[in-house]
Amino acid sequence: MRRIRRGPAWLLTIGLVAALLVLVPLAAGIGAYPIPVGDVLSSVQHKAGLGGTELDRVAESVLWNVRFPRIVLALLVGASLGCAGALMQGVFGNPLAEPGTIGVSLGAAVGAVAAIALGLNFLGNWTLPAMAFVAGLCTVLLVYAMSRAGGRTEVVTLILTGIAVNAFCGALVGLFIFLADTAAVNQITFWQLGSLSQATWPKVLAVLPCAAAGLLLAPLYSRRLDLLALGDRPARHLGVDVERLRIVLILVVALLTAAAVSVSGVIGFVGLVVPHLLRMAAGPGHRFLIPGSALGGAVVLLGADLAARTLAAPAELPLGVLTALVGSPFFFWLLRRTRRKQGGWA
Amino acid sequence: MIRLRTRAVPPPPVTPGEVLAETEGLRVRLGAREVLAGVDVTVRAGEVLALVGPNGAGKSTLLSALAADLTAAEGVVRIHGRPAAQWSAPELALRRAVLPQSAALSFPFTVEEVVRMGRAPWAGTPLADQDDMAVAAAMAATEVPAFAVRPFSALSGGERARVALARVLAQRAPLLLLDEPTAALDLKHQELVLRLCRERARAGDAVVVVLHDLGLAAAYAHRVAVLHAGRIAADGPPAEVFDERLLSEVYDQPVEVLPHPRTGAVLVAPRRDL
């Protein structure tokens, strides 16, 4: 597990960090009100008290009240989705597991929609993420309980459970939309398409606790996730308290999914595609895969959001629609490949 | 995060003949069926103990019980002198290694990565600096270095079995529990695996191995326990236990036991009148 394949893992880390360093100033500059990258850097320098100059009032406001919160949200959501995907695949021992495909995202969405539709506000700004977390957690536990048999999760069972859970959660979302008033319906519809366009600093603060907790906890379990690839019993024989590990990781997945979903609705396939590509390039060791997927997810989502708001400018493509357009064919290819390797579903 | 658990303490060195695992009046039920119906067995350091018997006699269940995987309906399983349920998973991992009947892997780790997983229990202990040595030695012993960098999933059944064994050997636990380690192997590698069992026993470990090949059991085990319908039908050195009448009855098939014409060692063969 150590030292092996350090090459690709290091190269990828460096590549992803470089991509992030290029994308962030680009995303901050590009838009309906263009700001040259040099000005962006200069304004950041000024805020950090390292020289630089303040921009004019409009540019400064666009940069710090519109663009940066949106960038930070994209990074948080992307990192959460990528990391949740990698974790979930490890926990289920199944490369097709992802919060979106198995219904956890939509489960969390039920919580969020309920909060909007019923006008709940018991935790202030944190109500939406908290409701998404609770609903997401219930859904993961349900999927987990329903799709495991004899200590294993078969692909077919998992995907079919996902279909059932997605159908049920979709119905619940529909029910809450039916119950909601017009203003809430608009809010829900907009949110459901998976957009980051209404990013504000309070929104960043609302999801930060969930996302940060999940992202910090996840890497602690990477070595044990490697052992879990051997199966439950062999992992226990190597000293892993398997049941406890699963419960903790399911909690972490629910935290990350809730963070992502409560901001921007269901953004599918990032958690599926990113860990998968990284695994193909650098091997399945979770010590790289988990932080790598968080980093990769952040890069992909920031890039996707940049594309979503520039490709059809001045209109804005819904982010969730864009990732699904690219991600679904990939999922299909993955399905075919897994099927071929297993010689059919039997 | 603050670690509330204390580190598992590695076991002290074992002395030859020390009892590393034992069962007393062990009864195990799986569903409605009683798979073990009162089993007493002792596993000693420095000894290869073979578990033999027909399909469904309870060999694998007994092995799982010795590995602390099962809860007993009645009776007790002790590992290193303490009831199995009182050990934590990390403590057990330093005391016993288990080779499952079939080796699976959900992600394409390489052979060397898989063998290195056997060292996981030692992470954070002073013996962790032996990791590289233990991995290399285990891989050499099972003749797998030739495909060290290939993904485990690309190997044949026999190669996988040897890699799984290498992982178990790399764990360097004083109690080795092997469930049919020879099932997928060719003649040469069957001999290799059982020679390894003898070597580990000579080095002071206790080895319990489930075998179907009575000839291998007769040749390599210090002691053989014959299981029959959830009970121990016989337990002792192969020369005593392998009795024509007993084996014929247990296997419900006439069996011949004869001395090897050259070495005089015990040979067991089904009686065939063709």
Interface residues (C-beta under 8 A of the other chain):
Chain A: M1 R2 I4 G93 N94 P95 L217 L220 R223 D226 L227 L228 A229 L230 G231 R233 P234 R236 H237 L238 G239 V240 D241 V242 R279 G283 P284 G285
Chain B: M1 A8 A67 D69 S88 A89 P90 E91 L92 A93 L94 R96 A97 V98 P100 A103 A104 L105 S106 F107 P108 F109 T110 E112 E113 V114 R116 M117 G118 A120 P121 A123 Q171
